[in-house]
Amino acid sequence: MDIVMKNECGEFSIESRELTYCAMNEYKKSLEELELITRFVPNSIIVLKNRGLIYLTTDKYEKAFKDFNQLLKINPNDTFALCYRGLTYRMIGKFNESLEDLNNSLNFDPNNAFILSYRGVTYYEMDLYENSLEDLNKALNIDPNNSNFLYYRGIIFKMLGLYNESLVDLNKSLDIRPNNSLTLKSRGLTYYMIGNYEQAIVDLTKSLEIDPNNTFVLRTRGKIFYIIGRYREAITDLNDAFEIESNHMAIITIEDIPGRISKYEKIRADFTKMLKIDPFNAFDLKNRGATCFVLDHAEALCLRGEAYRKIGRYQDSLKDLNRSLELVPDNVETLRNRGETLLISGFEEESFSDFKRSIELFSY
């Protein structure tokens, strides 16, 4: 079986001489060449494989499905098509369908480390960590030095609270690929979970040197700076994250997201349900992303507001906390923080109102 492994950077590593086009990031040229071949050889298996993989890596999932489905019409037992259709299902959140295809693929090729790892990641997406760990253990028994397998198992160990085991895998993965920004990020998060803040900052900083526009890493490092009392550096990181994200703020409008702004969590769940019915609905995809973005943005505003208060910039603190509460009005922590800032600023009546509301929400 030809194997094409999509790694955590979104790249394909090729295990077949035939699939040379996918190794080149010249997707448009590759597609043109493949279309030319189809004029002379309709339903060429090699063309369908290559084209399906290009569609998959460029997130054109509906087109990828068509090619993989066609391969399965030609040969229902094609392990390649079953595997990568399963991966495509996973990419659109259809995890049960993904598992069905991957299980069928493994029936024909039970010791394929890549398919085992794909199924392991699908289990991970479903929060079935024990199942995920079992598959990745099998994959690593077959290919013990695969940096991707080590990366994913390290993440699962972290989710299970097995931080030492997580660090062992992530360390080994970084020994193999020392400049992988996502693995550095994950190890930084593991260090953060065990309270090793200085080492977490080292890893997150290295990750940002490779991927300087990763706002999640900026916000996380900013949070750690806040925890250890480096408030000005926290503010700098959060400012940088907001500046990078500012280009996306145009999609965050009440018109785009139905319902009350205070119900983002419910709205996100609703869009997720709708996407299970119609996975390719661009409106629902955009708005689920926008909803998640708003929740993260509100949390970061709250954190920066706290940092401003710590260094005595009360007006800037109130500005951020007010904005955070405009996005998510009933956040207990943000209400409490604004109450403290108002109290310090001499607005006792307004402060009492925030404290009262936060207590009511917490009790509820």
C-alpha positions, 0 to 999 in steps of 0.5 A: 500500500502507498502511504502518505502521512499528513504531519502536524504541520499540514505537510505530506511525507511520501512513502511511494515513488509514484506520488511525487506530485503531492511532495511538491507544494506546487498543487496548481501545476500538479492538478493541471498535469493530472487533468491532462493525464485523465484525457488519455486515461480516464479513472486512472488510479494513480491520478485519483490518488494524487488528485485526492491527496492534493484536494485533501491537503488543500482542504477541498474535502468535497472534491477529495471525497469524490476521488476517494469514492471513485477509487472505492467503486473501482476496488471496494477493498482499496486500503489506500482509499479507505484510509484517506477517505477516513482521514477526510471524514475526520477532517470534517468532524465525522468521526464515526464514519472515519473510524468505519473506514479506518477499521476496514482499512486495518482489516486488510493491513492490520500492522500499518503504523500510519493507519493505526496512527490515523485511527489513534488521532481520530480516537483522540478527537473523540476524547477516547484517550485510552483507545487512542493510546492503544493505537499509537502504542502499536504504531510506535512498536512498529516505527519507534522513531516516528516523530509524528507518532511520538508527538501525538502520544505525547499530547495524549499522555498530557491529556491523561495527566501523565506529564512525565510520560508526555515529556519523554515522548515530546523530548524524543520527538524534538530530538528527531525534529528539533525545530518543530513549532507545534511539538515545542508548543506542546512541550511548553504546555506540558511544562506549564501544566506541571508548574515549570513556568521558566522552561515553558517560556523557553519552549514557547519562545522557540516555537514563536521564533519559528511561527511568530504569528501563532496567537495561541502561543502568544496568549499562552506565554502572556498568561504565564508571564502574568502568573509569574508577575511579569505583567509588562511582558504579559501585556506585550504578548497579548497586544501582539496577539490582538494585533495579529487577530485584528484582521479577523475581527471583521467577521465577528458581528451580531449579524453573522452570529444569530442569537444573543452574544452572551450565549456563544457556548450554545451557539458554537454547539449549535453550529457544530451540530449543523456541520454534522448534517452539512459538513461543507456549509461555509456559513456554519464553518465560518460562524463556528470559527468566529464563535470560538474566536470570540470566546478566546478573545474575551478571555485574553481581554480579561487577562490583559485587563488584570495585567493592566490593573497589576501595574496600576493602569486602571483605565486601560484595565477597565477598557479591556474588562468592559470589552470582554464583558460586551463579548461574554456578559456573564463571565464570573471571573471577568465580573469579579476582576472588573469589580476589583478594578472599579473598587480600586478606582473609587467606584464603589457602587459599580464595584458592588454591582459587579461583585453581586452579579458574579456571586449570583452567577457562581451560586447558580 
